[in-house]
Amino acid sequence: MNKVYPNLKIDFLDINIIEKVRKMAILRNQNHIWKNLNDEELLRSANLILIDPETNKEGITLAAILLFGKDNSIMSVLPQHKTDAIFRVENKDRYDDRDVIITNLIDSYDRLISFGQKHLNDLFVLDGIINVNARDRILREIISNTLAHRDYSSGFPAKMIIDDEKIIIENSNLAHGIGELDLQKFEPFPKNPPISKVFREIGLADELGSGMRNTYKYTRLYSGMKPIFEEGNIFRTIIPLKEIATEKVGGENVPRNVSRNVPQKSIEEMKEIMKEIIKKNNRVSRKYLAEILGVSEKTITRYIKEIPNLIYIGKGKNGYWKLDEE
């Protein structure tokens, strides 16, 4: 990633992508150092302009080109660069949908996320008593990992394949071991630090090693199963899926054969969750409960009437819930 191109200047890069990254960093931190830096200074601060040890001349790095390069610029220095996104559920022989992505890593991330969101349902998932978007958390981790940590010198085309049983991510890799990784024993190793640094600054990734832990956590929530990480010259991530994850959806992203007002937990479980939320915050609104549980306010009102010893004291926003449990 630190390969230097002394003859290539900043105009080899797409200034719109640099500006996009600057805005993303500032959105996360209003006082971010990139806020008051020009494009060249931003690149220097991220170690994306270095001195070539062979010629002793300064130039942009391969990482800079991958992150911010114009499409033709990237192809001129790295013609094998590609990520192939495939959705294969109905047509098992070929594919139902495909996006061949040959662009900078920032736009690649957005297109892969959009592809995954297009074909995977946002299932109702609770982390404790909080409704979480496990689908998007999984996509964030596996996509940022394949973009930030692959071996870009290899001609192996990276892939994200979604079928009715799993998501498979494959990318070339400078292996530090062979076989399935154990979450408890895994020791992360930085593979492309300049790319990882930019991803962290703009919120596409967290600290080294967190991606595998987060993928494990949210896969368990999303599908009830464990992800598999296989280390080798090809790094492979496998996310098992429930059948409902890839079923066609109707309005408001509701799975085709699942009733809009029927959550994927029993009514009694829903009531217990409501009680736990109210215990923590006795001024919580019906609207908030509906959003957390993924049902209508009318349904919440019905559940409230069915919970013994739960009453609302006062009126409007000045009132509060009182729950007497024996």
C-alpha positions as CSV (number, residue, x, y, z in Angstrom):
1,M,0.0,0.0,0.0
2,N,3.0,2.3,0.5
3,K,4.2,1.9,-3.1
4,V,4.9,5.4,-4.3
5,Y,4.2,6.9,-7.8
6,P,6.6,9.8,-8.1
7,N,5.3,10.9,-11.5
8,L,1.7,11.0,-10.4
9,K,0.3,14.2,-8.9
10,I,-2.9,15.0,-6.9
11,D,-4.8,15.7,-10.1
12,F,-4.6,11.9,-10.7
13,L,-7.2,11.7,-7.9
14,D,-10.9,12.6,-7.7
15,I,-11.2,15.8,-5.6
16,N,-14.9,15.1,-5.1
17,I,-14.1,11.9,-3.3
18,I,-11.5,13.7,-1.1
19,E,-14.1,16.3,-0.2
20,K,-16.7,13.5,0.5
21,V,-14.2,11.9,2.9
22,R,-13.4,15.2,4.6
23,K,-17.2,15.8,5.2
24,M,-17.6,12.3,6.6
25,A,-14.8,12.9,9.0
26,I,-16.1,16.3,10.1
27,L,-19.6,14.8,10.6
28,R,-18.1,12.4,13.2
29,N,-15.9,15.1,14.8
30,Q,-16.6,18.8,14.3
31,N,-13.0,19.6,15.3
32,H,-11.4,16.9,13.0
33,I,-7.9,17.9,11.8
34,W,-9.0,17.5,8.2
35,K,-11.5,20.3,8.5
36,N,-8.9,23.1,7.9
37,L,-6.5,21.2,5.7
38,N,-6.4,21.5,1.9
39,D,-6.4,18.3,-0.2
40,E,-2.6,17.9,-0.3
41,E,-2.3,18.5,3.5
42,L,-5.1,15.9,4.1
43,L,-3.2,13.3,2.0
44,R,0.0,14.0,3.8
45,S,-1.6,13.7,7.2
46,A,-2.9,10.3,6.2
47,N,0.5,9.2,5.0
48,L,-0.8,9.0,1.4
49,I,2.0,11.1,0.0
50,L,5.4,9.7,0.7
51,I,9.0,9.6,-0.7
52,D,9.9,6.8,-3.0
53,P,13.1,5.2,-1.5
54,E,14.4,4.2,-4.9
55,T,14.2,7.6,-6.7
56,N,14.1,9.8,-3.6
57,K,11.1,11.6,-5.2
58,E,7.8,12.3,-3.6
59,G,4.5,11.0,-4.9
60,I,1.1,9.7,-4.1
61,T,0.8,6.1,-2.8
62,L,-1.1,3.1,-4.2
63,A,-3.4,3.5,-1.1
64,A,-4.2,7.0,-2.1
65,I,-5.1,5.9,-5.7
66,L,-7.3,3.1,-4.4
67,L,-9.1,5.4,-1.9
68,F,-9.5,8.5,-4.1
69,G,-8.5,7.6,-7.6
70,K,-10.5,8.3,-10.7
71,D,-11.7,5.0,-12.3
72,N,-9.3,5.3,-15.2
73,S,-6.5,6.2,-12.9
74,I,-7.1,3.1,-10.8
75,M,-7.2,0.9,-13.9
76,S,-4.0,2.3,-15.2
77,V,-2.0,1.2,-12.1
78,L,-4.1,-1.8,-10.9
79,P,-6.0,-3.3,-13.8
80,Q,-7.1,-6.3,-11.8
81,H,-9.0,-4.2,-9.2
82,K,-12.6,-5.4,-9.1
83,T,-15.3,-6.5,-6.6
84,D,-18.0,-8.7,-8.0
85,A,-21.4,-8.5,-6.1
86,I,-23.7,-11.4,-6.9
87,F,-27.3,-12.3,-5.8
88,R,-28.2,-15.9,-6.6
89,V,-31.5,-17.2,-5.2
90,E,-33.8,-18.0,-8.2
91,N,-31.3,-18.5,-10.9
92,K,-28.8,-20.9,-9.4
93,D,-26.8,-21.4,-12.6
94,R,-26.0,-17.8,-13.2
95,Y,-27.4,-15.0,-11.0
96,D,-30.5,-12.9,-10.3
97,D,-28.6,-9.7,-9.9
98,R,-25.0,-8.5,-10.2
99,D,-22.9,-5.4,-9.8
100,V,-19.3,-5.5,-11.1
101,I,-17.6,-2.7,-9.1
102,I,-14.5,-1.1,-10.5
103,T,-14.1,2.2,-8.7
104,N,-12.5,3.8,-5.7
105,L,-12.9,2.2,-2.3
106,I,-15.2,4.9,-0.9
107,D,-17.7,4.5,-3.6
108,S,-17.1,0.7,-3.7
109,Y,-18.2,0.6,0.0
110,D,-21.4,2.5,-0.7
111,R,-22.3,0.3,-3.7
112,L,-21.7,-3.0,-1.8
113,I,-23.8,-1.7,1.1
114,S,-26.6,-0.8,-1.2
115,F,-26.4,-4.2,-3.0
116,G,-26.7,-6.0,0.3
117,Q,-29.5,-3.8,1.6
118,K,-31.4,-4.4,-1.7
119,H,-31.3,-8.1,-1.4
120,L,-31.4,-8.8,2.4
121,N,-34.4,-8.0,4.6
122,D,-34.0,-5.8,7.7
123,L,-35.4,-8.3,10.2
124,F,-36.7,-7.3,13.5
125,V,-33.8,-8.0,15.9
126,L,-33.4,-7.2,19.6
127,D,-30.1,-6.7,21.4
128,G,-31.3,-7.0,24.9
129,I,-34.3,-4.6,24.9
130,I,-33.0,-2.4,22.0
131,N,-34.1,-2.9,18.4
132,V,-30.9,-3.0,16.3
133,N,-30.3,-3.1,12.6
134,A,-28.2,-6.3,12.6
135,R,-28.2,-6.6,8.8
136,D,-26.5,-3.2,8.3
137,R,-24.0,-3.9,11.1
138,I,-23.0,-7.2,9.5
139,L,-22.7,-5.6,6.0
140,R,-20.6,-2.7,7.4
141,E,-18.1,-5.1,9.0
142,I,-17.7,-7.6,6.2
143,I,-17.5,-5.0,3.5
144,S,-15.0,-2.7,5.3
145,N,-12.9,-5.8,6.0
146,T,-12.8,-7.0,2.4
147,L,-11.9,-3.6,1.1
148,A,-9.4,-2.6,3.8
149,H,-7.5,-5.9,4.2
150,R,-7.3,-7.6,0.9
151,D,-4.1,-8.2,-1.0
152,Y,-4.4,-5.8,-4.0
153,S,-1.3,-7.2,-5.8
154,S,-3.2,-10.4,-6.5
155,G,-5.3,-11.0,-9.6
156,F,-8.0,-12.9,-7.7
157,P,-11.3,-11.0,-8.1
158,A,-13.0,-10.3,-4.8
159,K,-16.6,-11.4,-4.5
160,M,-19.6,-10.9,-2.3
161,I,-22.2,-13.6,-3.1
162,I,-25.6,-13.7,-1.5
163,D,-27.8,-16.8,-1.8
164,D,-30.7,-18.1,0.2
165,E,-28.5,-19.8,2.8
166,K,-25.5,-17.5,3.2
167,I,-23.4,-14.5,2.3
168,I,-19.9,-15.4,1.2
169,I,-17.1,-12.8,1.0
170,E,-13.9,-13.9,-0.7
171,N,-10.8,-11.8,-1.3
172,S,-7.1,-12.4,-1.9
173,N,-5.0,-12.3,1.3
174,L,-1.5,-12.3,2.7
175,A,-2.1,-15.1,5.1
176,H,-0.6,-15.4,8.6
177,G,-2.1,-18.8,9.1
178,I,-4.3,-21.5,7.5
179,G,-7.7,-22.7,8.5
180,E,-10.8,-21.5,10.4
181,L,-10.1,-18.7,12.8
182,D,-11.1,-19.0,16.4
183,L,-12.6,-15.8,17.9
184,Q,-11.1,-16.5,21.3
185,K,-7.6,-17.1,20.0
186,F,-7.5,-14.8,17.0
187,E,-4.8,-12.1,16.9
188,P,-5.5,-9.3,14.3
189,F,-2.7,-8.3,12.0
190,P,-2.7,-4.9,10.2
191,K,-2.6,-5.6,6.4
192,N,-3.2,-2.2,4.8
193,P,-2.7,0.4,7.6
194,P,-3.2,3.5,5.4
195,I,-6.6,2.3,4.1
196,S,-7.7,1.2,7.5
197,K,-6.7,4.5,9.0
198,V,-8.9,6.4,6.6
199,F,-11.8,4.0,7.1
200,R,-11.6,4.5,10.8
201,E,-11.5,8.3,10.5
202,I,-14.7,8.4,8.5
203,G,-16.6,5.7,10.5
204,L,-16.4,2.8,8.1
205,A,-14.4,0.7,10.5
206,D,-13.4,0.6,14.2
207,E,-10.2,-0.5,16.0
208,L,-8.3,-3.5,14.6
209,G,-9.9,-6.8,15.5
210,S,-13.4,-5.4,16.3
211,G,-14.8,-6.3,12.9
212,M,-14.6,-10.1,13.6
213,R,-16.2,-9.7,17.1
214,N,-19.0,-7.5,15.8
215,T,-19.7,-9.8,12.8
216,Y,-20.0,-12.7,15.3
217,K,-22.3,-10.8,17.6
218,Y,-24.7,-9.5,14.9
219,T,-24.8,-12.7,12.9
220,R,-26.0,-14.5,16.0
221,L,-28.7,-11.9,16.4
222,Y,-29.6,-11.9,12.7
223,S,-29.6,-15.6,11.9
224,G,-29.1,-17.3,15.2
225,M,-26.0,-19.0,13.8
226,K,-22.2,-18.4,13.9
227,P,-20.2,-16.8,11.1
228,I,-17.1,-18.6,9.7
229,F,-13.8,-17.0,9.0
230,E,-11.3,-18.9,6.9
231,E,-7.7,-17.7,6.7
232,G,-5.6,-18.7,3.7
233,N,-4.3,-17.1,0.4
234,I,-8.0,-16.5,-0.1
235,F,-9.7,-15.1,3.0
236,R,-13.3,-16.3,3.2
237,T,-16.1,-15.0,5.4
238,I,-19.4,-17.0,5.6
239,I,-22.5,-15.5,7.1
240,P,-25.3,-18.1,7.4
241,L,-28.8,-16.8,6.8
242,K,-32.4,-17.6,7.7
243,E,-34.6,-18.3,4.7
244,I,-36.6,-15.2,5.5
245,A,-33.5,-13.0,5.0
246,T,-33.7,-13.2,1.2
247,E,-37.4,-13.5,0.6
248,K,-38.9,-10.8,-1.6
249,V,-40.3,-7.8,0.3
250,G,-43.3,-5.6,0.0
251,G,-44.0,-2.0,1.1
252,E,-41.9,-0.6,3.9
253,N,-39.5,-3.5,3.7
254,V,-41.8,-6.1,5.2
255,P,-41.1,-9.8,4.2
256,R,-43.7,-11.0,1.7
257,N,-45.2,-13.8,3.8
258,V,-44.9,-12.1,7.2
259,S,-47.8,-10.0,8.5
260,R,-46.9,-6.4,9.0
261,N,-48.1,-6.3,12.6
262,V,-46.7,-9.6,13.8
263,P,-43.2,-9.3,15.3
264,Q,-40.9,-12.3,15.3
265,K,-41.3,-12.7,19.1
266,S,-44.3,-13.9,21.0
267,I,-46.8,-11.4,22.5
268,E,-45.8,-12.4,26.0
269,E,-42.1,-11.8,25.1
270,M,-43.0,-8.4,23.7
271,K,-44.9,-7.5,26.9
272,E,-41.9,-8.6,29.0
273,I,-39.6,-6.3,26.9
274,M,-42.1,-3.4,27.4
275,K,-42.0,-3.9,31.1
276,E,-38.2,-3.9,31.2
277,I,-38.1,-0.7,29.1
278,I,-40.6,1.0,31.4
279,K,-38.7,-0.1,34.5
280,K,-35.6,1.7,33.1
281,N,-37.6,4.8,31.9
282,N,-41.1,5.3,33.3
283,R,-41.7,8.3,31.1
284,V,-41.2,6.4,27.8
285,S,-43.8,7.1,25.1
286,R,-46.1,4.7,23.3
287,K,-44.5,5.9,20.1
288,Y,-41.0,5.0,21.3
289,L,-42.2,1.5,22.4
290,A,-43.8,1.0,19.0
291,E,-40.5,1.9,17.2
292,I,-38.4,-0.3,19.5
293,L,-40.7,-3.3,19.1
294,G,-41.5,-2.8,15.4
295,V,-45.3,-2.6,15.9
296,S,-48.0,0.1,15.7
297,E,-48.9,2.4,18.6
298,K,-52.4,0.8,18.5
299,T,-50.8,-2.6,19.1
300,I,-48.7,-1.1,22.0
301,T,-51.9,0.3,23.5
302,R,-53.5,-3.2,23.4
303,Y,-50.5,-4.8,25.0
304,I,-50.6,-2.1,27.8
305,K,-54.2,-3.0,28.6
306,E,-53.2,-6.6,28.9
307,I,-50.3,-6.0,31.3
308,P,-51.5,-6.4,34.9
309,N,-50.8,-3.5,37.4
310,L,-49.5,-1.2,34.7
311,I,-51.1,2.3,34.8
312,Y,-50.3,5.7,33.4
313,I,-50.4,8.4,36.1
314,G,-51.0,12.0,34.9
315,K,-51.5,13.4,31.4
316,G,-49.4,13.8,28.3
317,K,-45.7,14.3,28.6
318,N,-46.0,15.3,32.3
319,G,-47.3,11.8,33.2
320,Y,-45.4,8.6,34.0
321,W,-45.9,4.8,34.1
322,K,-46.4,2.9,37.3
323,L,-45.8,-0.8,37.3
324,D,-46.6,-2.8,40.5
325,E,-45.1,-6.2,40.4
326,E,-45.7,-8.7,43.2
